Amino acid sequence: MKAVLGLEDGEFVVGEGFGVEGSCSGELVFSTQMTGYMEALTDPSYAGQLLMFTYPLIGNYGVDHDNFQGPEVCALGCITREVCTHPASLPSLPDYFEEHNLFGITGVDTRKLTIKTREHGTMRAALIVGSDDGEEAVRMARAAPDIAATDLIPQVSCDELLHLPGKGKRIAIMDLGIKKNMVISLARRGADLYLFPHDATPAEIDACEPEALFISNGPGDPQRATGAINAVKHYLGDLPVFGICMGNQVAALALGGETYKMKFGHRGSNQPVRHMDGQIYITTQNHGFAVDAGTLPEGCQVVYENVNDGSLEGFCDEDLNLFCVQFHPEAHGGPHDTERPIFDLMYRRIV
């Protein structure tokens, strides 16, 4: 089955399609992780994006439903150098994509496309499976809306309040597209969890009498998370407030800080971050927006920064009992360098 990937700059590449015939368009991004491809594909933060893996072989251990981070594949499409058709366990990735009406392309030079993205920045793209019409793929790519102009959060947030009972501290979670392992890390510490839709009001959140507010990860531009921004503004200084990934950006916006779209973002499981004490951790990340550290108000302290580009990776405000990180300490399948330090710290801050 033929397939073609078109870019907004006019370039297109032809490969072999897997999944089903059809098309999709959105932002083309790359991830450097070597394992955990299903965790990435099912991460709600990839909504609106075509996910390209830099590791050359994807699918070698099949599809493991237990490790899904969302209920289904959230990435619009999958781009690989080579996809494994005879994995260690079944179903294979191509069989799963076909069964669930998903789009994939293999046999393309992902190294070349990654270098192009790093040099020119993230671009809009379109994937057509069942055709090699490159001109049509380019036209579709150019017609795709910019990810910052699309409100993706309602697609991946829960529709109604969900209660996950625990005997410990009561935490209200604003679900902007939360990953399953984030919930697991909080529940592992005994937390009594209430998951609220992205647009929940402070009055609705107050009904569970929370002892802390937690803002999750999510897709797209953090400025679209107006409900979560308003909730953080409402509770700052009254409740401990925590955030991971988009939650980090939402907290900064609630304080009057600014965010910006990165050239090509941080996606993968080998991102080094430096703690303010000098210690370096290897982390998993998935974000295309970041906080401008220079716009944070007085009282905020940068706790983590990216070793490669110096971007902000976490900050706190001790007076407001606010603590956020940009990376994913709950990452599955890893690394687990920061799971215990970050979640233990958050839980201890709840009094």
Disulfide bonds with the S-S distance in Angstrom:
none
